Amino acid sequence: MLGFKEAFSDCKISLTGQLVEFDHVINEFTLKGTHDGHPKTPTGEIHPSHKKVNLPVCEVWKLWNGKIASIRSYFDAATLMRQIGLID
């Protein structure tokens, strides 16, 4: 979620659900913040819109020997783009 911290300097994460099963942790959370940074994307930087974002996110953590081995993050990019004004 480092990219989100760069794009939303005031980002706050609120955990809404969590499931732990053997070597996996599933976290559901809401990311809230103001789009005030310049995130880098494959097509270039997105200039700040200064709009508020309220984005549901799900992460799946794979554990190995008690440490996080990998993290996969899932969110609806269209919802994010709508909230910062890139699409209608």
C-alpha positions in Angstrom: 0.0 0.0 0.0 3.1 2.2 -0.2 1.7 3.8 -3.5 -1.4 4.8 -1.6 0.6 6.6 1.0 2.3 8.6 -1.7 -1.0 9.5 -3.3 -3.0 10.1 -0.1 -0.6 11.6 2.5 -3.4 11.6 5.1 -4.6 8.1 4.4 -6.2 6.2 7.2 -7.0 2.5 7.1 -10.0 1.0 9.0 -10.0 -2.8 9.3 -13.5 -4.1 8.6 -12.8 -7.8 8.6 -10.1 -10.4 9.0 -9.8 -14.1 8.6 -6.7 -16.1 9.6 -6.4 -19.7 8.3 -3.2 -21.7 8.6 -0.6 -19.8 6.4 -3.0 -17.1 5.1 -4.5 -13.9 6.4 -7.3 -12.1 4.6 -7.8 -8.4 5.6 -10.7 -6.3 4.5 -10.4 -2.6 5.1 -11.4 0.8 4.0 -8.8 3.3 2.9 -9.8 7.0 3.4 -7.8 10.0 2.4 -7.3 13.1 0.3 -5.7 12.7 -3.2 -2.9 15.2 -2.7 0.1 13.3 -4.0 1.5 12.4 -7.5 1.2 8.6 -7.8 3.2 7.1 -10.6 1.4 4.7 -13.0 2.5 2.8 -16.1 1.1 5.7 -18.1 2.7 8.5 -16.1 1.9 10.6 -13.0 -1.6 11.4 -11.8 -1.9 15.0 -10.7 -3.6 15.7 -7.3 -7.3 16.3 -7.5 -7.6 17.1 -3.8 -10.7 15.0 -3.6 -11.6 12.7 -0.8 -11.5 8.9 -1.3 -13.3 6.1 0.5 -12.1 2.9 -1.0 -12.8 -0.7 0.0 -9.7 -3.0 -0.3 -9.0 -6.6 0.3 -5.5 -8.0 0.9 -4.4 -11.6 1.1 -1.2 -12.3 3.0 0.8 -15.5 2.5 2.9 -16.4 5.6 6.1 -18.5 5.7 7.8 -19.3 9.0 5.7 -16.7 10.8 6.6 -13.8 8.4 4.8 -12.3 5.5 6.1 -13.9 2.3 3.7 -12.1 -0.1 0.8 -9.7 -0.2 -1.8 -9.4 -2.9 -4.1 -6.3 -2.8 -7.5 -6.1 -4.5 -9.6 -3.0 -5.1 -11.9 -1.6 -7.7 -9.8 0.7 -9.8 -12.8 2.2 -11.5 -14.2 3.3 -8.1 -10.9 4.9 -7.2 -10.7 6.7 -10.6 -14.3 7.9 -10.2 -13.6 9.3 -6.7 -10.6 11.3 -7.9 -12.4 12.6 -11.0 -10.6 10.7 -13.7 -13.8 9.1 -15.1 -17.5 9.8 -14.8 
